[in-house]
Amino acid sequence: MVKIHLTLFGQMLHAKQIEFTHPTSNEKIKIEAPLPKYFEEVLESLERK
């Protein structure tokens, strides 16, 4: 078992993509977002361990 100590600022939650129908216009809305740089750095740190 390997213990890793990381200092995190908040929860590590991210939605790469979200899609929904607008409630009044019925338009389909699709939003995509890349991982924040901070998340990428944490993941890279974990991969090196």
Backbone as CSV, one residue per row, in Angstrom:
resi,resn,N_x,N_y,N_z,CA_x,CA_y,CA_z,C_x,C_y,C_z
1,MET,0.841,-1.178,0.000,0.000,0.000,0.000,0.885,1.240,0.000
2,VAL,0.596,2.161,-0.885,1.356,3.399,-0.994,0.479,4.537,-0.509
3,LYS,1.006,5.337,0.406,0.270,6.513,0.871,0.770,7.733,0.123
4,ILE,-0.148,8.535,-0.342,0.179,9.749,-1.073,-0.467,10.918,-0.342
5,HIS,0.314,11.968,-0.097,-0.223,13.162,0.547,-0.308,14.274,-0.495
6,LEU,-1.519,14.745,-0.739,-1.738,15.859,-1.654,-2.504,16.952,-0.928
7,THR,-2.192,18.182,-1.244,-2.972,19.298,-0.728,-3.949,19.703,-1.825
8,LEU,-5.223,19.470,-1.588,-6.252,19.782,-2.573,-7.053,20.984,-2.109
9,PHE,-7.481,21.773,-3.057,-8.280,22.952,-2.767,-9.701,22.723,-3.270
10,GLY,-10.516,22.117,-2.425,-11.887,21.817,-2.810,-12.011,20.414,-3.368
11,GLN,-13.190,20.106,-3.855,-13.472,18.774,-4.387,-12.935,18.657,-5.804
12,MET,-12.558,17.460,-6.161,-12.049,17.197,-7.506,-13.198,16.678,-8.371
13,LEU,-14.131,17.548,-8.674,-15.280,17.188,-9.503,-15.239,17.993,-10.795
14,HIS,-15.539,17.340,-11.904,-15.532,18.026,-13.191,-16.464,17.308,-14.152
15,ALA,-17.246,18.067,-14.887,-18.089,17.502,-15.943,-17.466,17.883,-17.279
16,LYS,-16.939,16.909,-17.982,-16.338,17.177,-19.289,-17.401,17.673,-20.260
17,GLN,-18.608,17.125,-20.117,-19.687,17.480,-21.033,-21.013,17.411,-20.292
18,ILE,-21.863,18.366,-20.573,-23.218,18.339,-20.020,-24.178,18.749,-21.140
19,GLU,-25.314,18.096,-21.169,-26.297,18.367,-22.217,-27.686,18.370,-21.588
20,PHE,-28.479,19.361,-21.963,-29.838,19.444,-21.439,-30.713,20.224,-22.408
21,THR,-32.005,20.116,-22.209,-32.966,20.861,-23.014,-33.404,22.090,-22.229
22,HIS,-33.298,23.250,-22.881,-33.696,24.499,-22.234,-35.192,24.424,-21.914
23,PRO,-35.582,24.802,-20.683,-36.970,24.599,-20.249,-38.020,25.433,-20.978
24,THR,-37.660,26.586,-21.518,-38.694,27.388,-22.200,-38.590,27.345,-23.717
25,SER,-37.373,27.251,-24.246,-37.230,27.250,-25.705,-37.147,25.847,-26.300
26,ASN,-36.990,24.843,-25.455,-36.799,23.458,-25.889,-35.542,23.269,-26.742
27,GLU,-34.668,24.251,-26.732,-33.401,24.143,-27.462,-32.473,23.191,-26.705
28,LYS,-31.808,22.300,-27.450,-30.849,21.396,-26.835,-29.551,22.173,-26.608
29,ILE,-29.095,22.200,-25.371,-27.876,22.914,-24.993,-26.810,21.873,-24.656
30,LYS,-25.639,22.021,-25.265,-24.522,21.109,-25.001,-23.294,21.956,-24.690
31,ILE,-22.697,21.700,-23.532,-21.531,22.455,-23.096,-20.397,21.467,-22.847
32,GLU,-19.221,21.780,-23.372,-18.043,20.953,-23.156,-16.948,21.818,-22.545
33,ALA,-16.182,21.223,-21.635,-15.102,21.959,-20.977,-13.925,21.025,-20.714
34,PRO,-12.715,21.473,-21.027,-11.545,20.649,-20.736,-11.272,20.633,-19.232
35,LEU,-10.436,19.693,-18.808,-10.044,19.668,-17.400,-9.304,20.951,-17.052
36,PRO,-9.573,21.519,-15.883,-8.790,22.666,-15.445,-7.326,22.270,-15.270
37,LYS,-6.418,23.205,-15.488,-4.982,22.932,-15.381,-4.649,22.324,-14.023
38,TYR,-5.276,22.831,-12.971,-5.043,22.321,-11.619,-5.356,20.821,-11.546
39,PHE,-6.446,20.389,-12.154,-6.804,18.969,-12.157,-5.744,18.156,-12.903
40,GLU,-5.309,18.673,-14.054,-4.288,17.970,-14.832,-3.019,17.786,-14.013
41,GLU,-2.638,18.816,-13.262,-1.425,18.741,-12.441,-1.566,17.692,-11.339
42,VAL,-2.732,17.629,-10.709,-2.961,16.623,-9.669,-2.907,15.217,-10.267
43,LEU,-3.548,15.014,-11.411,-3.536,13.702,-12.061,-2.121,13.300,-12.471
44,GLU,-1.355,14.244,-13.000,0.035,13.949,-13.371,0.848,13.565,-12.140
45,SER,0.616,14.242,-11.035,1.316,13.939,-9.789,0.988,12.517,-9.323
46,LEU,-0.270,12.133,-9.413,-0.685,10.788,-9.010,-0.092,9.718,-9.930
47,GLU,-0.004,10.014,-11.223,0.548,9.044,-12.160,2.032,8.805,-11.914
48,ARG,2.752,9.802,-11.393,4.175,9.660,-11.120,4.442,8.832,-9.864
49,LYS,3.436,8.673,-9.007,3.624,7.952,-7.729,3.618,6.470,-7.948
